[in-house]
Amino acid sequence: MPTDRSARRLLAFALGTAAIFDITGAVIYRVLRTGLPPSPQEPRAGPFQLSTMTIQDAHREAVTRARDANGQSPSA
């Protein structure tokens, strides 16, 4: 017949392990955070504006790199 002590021991072990790794992870993050480069500043535009700017930049680049059959750049 199984006892309830084994379940409590397992739960205590799991919670103790989680606590140890949580504290260790927090300490390591705080120590290494000072050595990390700063996060890039996001422009104040929203996601739709950012995707539109990406598409426009890609279009400009594609037009400047495009060549027709004669090797001439088409006029945009």
Backbone torsions as a table, in degrees:
resi	resn	phi	psi	omega
1	MET	NA	122.7	-179.1
2	PRO	-71.3	146.3	179.2
3	THR	-100.4	163.2	178.4
4	ASP	-82.4	-10.7	178.9
5	ARG	-65.9	-36.4	-178.5
6	SER	-65.7	-37.3	178.4
7	ALA	-67.5	-40.5	178.5
8	ARG	-65.5	-39.4	178.6
9	ARG	-64.3	-42.5	179.5
10	LEU	-64.3	-43.4	178.5
11	LEU	-64.4	-43.1	178.6
12	ALA	-63.4	-41.0	177.6
13	PHE	-63.2	-44.5	-179.5
14	ALA	-63.6	-44.9	-179.9
15	LEU	-67.5	-38.3	177.7
16	GLY	-64.9	-42.5	177.8
17	THR	-63.6	-43.2	179.3
18	ALA	-62.6	-40.3	179.8
19	ALA	-65.6	-41.3	179.8
20	ILE	-63.3	-47.1	-178.9
21	PHE	-69.1	-32.7	178.5
22	ASP	-66.0	-45.8	179.2
23	ILE	-66.2	-43.1	179.7
24	THR	-63.1	-43.2	178.9
25	GLY	-63.2	-40.6	179.1
26	ALA	-64.5	-41.7	179.3
27	VAL	-65.3	-45.8	-179.7
28	ILE	-63.1	-41.9	178.8
29	TYR	-60.7	-44.6	-179.1
30	ARG	-66.0	-35.1	179.5
31	VAL	-71.4	-44.4	-176.8
32	LEU	-79.5	-19.6	-178.1
33	ARG	-61.8	-33.2	-179.1
34	THR	-68.7	-26.8	-179.7
35	GLY	-88.1	-8.7	-178.9
36	LEU	-77.8	147.9	175.3
37	PRO	-68.7	155.6	-180.0
38	PRO	-66.9	151.4	179.9
39	SER	-69.6	145.5	-179.4
40	PRO	-66.7	145.6	178.7
41	GLN	-78.7	125.9	179.5
42	GLU	-83.0	141.1	175.4
43	PRO	-64.5	160.6	-176.2
44	ARG	-79.4	3.2	178.5
45	ALA	-78.3	155.5	178.8
46	GLY	-81.7	179.2	-177.8
47	PRO	-63.2	-35.7	178.9
48	PHE	-66.4	-43.0	179.1
49	GLN	-65.6	-39.3	178.6
50	LEU	-64.6	-41.9	178.9
51	SER	-68.3	-36.1	177.3
52	THR	-64.6	-42.1	178.2
53	MET	-64.3	-37.4	178.2
54	THR	-64.0	-43.5	178.9
55	ILE	-64.6	-42.0	179.6
56	GLN	-65.1	-40.9	177.7
57	ASP	-63.9	-41.2	178.5
58	ALA	-65.5	-37.2	178.8
59	HIS	-65.3	-45.5	178.2
60	ARG	-59.2	-43.9	180.0
61	GLU	-64.9	-40.5	179.5
62	ALA	-65.3	-38.7	179.8
63	VAL	-67.7	-40.1	-179.0
64	THR	-70.9	-27.2	180.0
65	ARG	-90.5	-12.7	-174.7
66	ALA	-70.1	145.0	175.5
67	ARG	-134.2	142.5	176.3
68	ASP	-88.1	-169.8	-175.7
69	ALA	-63.6	-29.5	-179.2
70	ASN	-85.4	-2.8	-178.7
71	GLY	86.4	9.1	179.2
72	GLN	-97.0	150.1	177.1
73	SER	-78.0	130.7	177.5
74	PRO	-73.9	150.8	178.0
75	SER	-79.4	136.7	-177.1
76	ALA	-87.6	NA	NA
